[in-house]
Amino acid sequence: MDEREVLDWARFGEASRELSHSVADDGFRPDIILSIARGGLLVAGALSYALAVKNLHVMNIEFYTGVDERLPMPVVLPPVPNAVNLTNARVLVVDDVADTGATLQVVHDFCADHVAEARCAVLYEKPRSLVKCEYVWRHTDRWIEFPWSDRPAVVGAAVGVRDA
């Protein structure tokens, strides 16, 4: 995997703004933004400001264990959002990347019986993703270096997941 897609902070600002325009130009007006942590947190925050949506929820899902290494299936970590708070809402599910799509599928399935409508927005979508997102900034099949995870942690675990 020699070639990588590199996203720096300045380009992230442009990317999140362009992604926000895609959602707005499509006429979708979410009531709630549901962020997939951790990678989707910053993207969701940027979209929430651009789309004027103050109602943010978070689902923390563990899947990656290393560079291109994953658990057998995504695991939802507590606390899980209260489905009652999502009832009949238009939800924008936000993550940094739809790689395999497994994480997005878990969140989409969680929303399915509770929300009026759920759509997905990601910065990057890879061709192998099980979930085809409604809003995508870029398509790529390369490994992505994100500015929030391209360096080792300052404290804590010596080995962590860097990028997607």
Buried (B, 14 or more C-beta within 10 A) or exposed (E): EEEEBBBEEEEBEEBBBBBBEBBBEEEBEBBBBBBBBBBBBBBBBBBBEBBEBEBBBBBBBBBBEEEEEBEEEBEBEEEEBEEEEBEEBBBBBBBBBBBBBBBBBBBBEBBEEBBEEBBBBBBBBBEEBEBEBBBBBBEBEEBBBBBBBBEEEEEEEEEEBBBB
